[in-house]
Amino acid sequence: MLAAEWQRAQTGELPESWDPTIPNFDDGKPRATRAASGQVLNAIAAKLPELIGGSAGLAPSNNSIIKSSHDFQKGRYDGRNLRFGVRQHTMAAILSGMALHKGYTGTQG
């Protein structure tokens, strides 16, 4: 199972039926962009285990936390939330390296 997920992520393929749970917001109700973004992020994260989120210090207010996971930190390397603090240049460098590596999709808030 893990090998198949790794291979899929490395080739850039999406799993079958990954998108039906993505909210479409066709109800006409106004909502903050950051709230909609957080809902979409978490819907996609449920289907893409390689998706990792992160923020430069504003994760709670910009809704960039993957709610089904915890923070990536010392001793907990399976976390899907990166807390960059106020180090935007470091954040860009880390996510650029992840993108070049392939198999991981980083989002930043």
Beta strands, then each sheet from edge to edge (+ up, - down):
strand 1: 51-55
strand 2: 81-83
strand 3: 105-108
sheet 1: 2+ 1+ 3+
end
